Amino acid sequence: MTAEPIIRKGRKFDQVLTGAREVFLRDGFEGASVDAIAREAGVSKATLYSYFPDKRLLFVEVASDQCCRQADEALVTMDLTRPPAEVLGDAGRRFLGFLYSDMGMRIFRICVAEAERFPEIGKRFYESGPLLMRRALTTYLEVARSRGELDIDDMPLAADQFAELCKADLWPRMVFGLQAEVTDAEIGRIVDGAVATFMARYGAK
């Protein structure tokens, strides 16, 4: 069995990632050429290949890096001492802000398009973003329950339900190309409804 190629990090690693992100988002996975990525990153093809033996590994790293940045930002701003309605509202707005951003939608579509040929792409995408957010939200829900603010038995399920509530209405229209952009007002409407529904089900009586 052939071993998975190893990604080597070095002085121009971040430079390569930045250039690759621009090309992947502009041209997609199939359309992105190694020549274009090297040119955008300002490095030689030899340097690019020294870090990433193949394009697939480079794309996985780009998608994972972007998701991790978004997840880290959300984790930093999640204040465990605040009441559920406030924390859920902020988390929902950050979640949808990235999900419906140009970069978020492009990364999602590329991951879905390439998931059959490269299943590890979807796995890394999920583990580097959605799973981190799920764990963080589950941790918060447990803290809020310990304060008597929530009544939840299955924390992971409740966290998943909130994420799905936040995708109501807008998500299918964006995915199927029926709507190209989302306004802050639209996001606010969906998140407020998600929080109200969640609290009606799980808020301590």
Buried (B, 14 or more C-beta within 10 A) or exposed (E): EEEEEEEEEEEBBEBBBBBBBBBBBEEBBEEBEBEBBBBBBEBEEEBBBBBBBEBBBBBBBBBBBBBBEBBEEBBEEBEEEBEBBEBBBBBBBBBBBBBBBEEBBBBBBBBEBBBEEBEEBBBBBBEBBBBBBBBBBBBBBBBBBEEEBBEBEEBEEBBBBBBEBBBEEBBEEBBEEEBEEBEEEBBBEBBBBBBBBBBEBBBEE
